C-alpha cells in the first residue's frame, strides 16, 4: 500500500488582533468572546485616563464644564465617546451572554453561535443609534 504524505498544516505565528478578527475565520461566539476582552480592557483603561478626569472637570465649575462641553463637541472627542459607547454596550451584552452560558442555557454549538452573533449585532446597532444621536444626525 502506498503511503500518502500528509498535507502540511498551515502555521500561524505572531497572531495579532487584526488577524484574529479579519484574516482567520472565527465563529461568531469566538469573535464575541475576543471582543468582550477587548471592550473590558478599553473600559478599564478609560476609567482612570478618560472618565474620572472628565467627571472631575465637569463638577469643578461652570467654566470648566463649558470647556468640557466644547471638547465633547469636537469630532475627536465624539469618536472617543463613540468607542467607549461600543465598549460598554458590547461588554454589557456579552457579559449577560456569558452569565446565561454559566447557567447552561444556550450552550449548544448552534445556540452559542447565534447568541454570539446577536451580541455583536445588538452592540453595533445600539452604537449606531446612539452614535447618530451623538453626531446630530437625528
Secondary structure, 3 states (H helix, E strand, C coil): CCCCCCCCCCCCCCCCHHHHHHHCCCCHHHHHHHHHHHHHHHHHHHHHHHHHHHHHHHHHCHHHHHHHHHHHHCHHHHHHHHHHHHHHHHHHHHHHHHHHHHCCCCCCHHHHHHHHHHHHHHHHHHHHHHHHHHCCCC
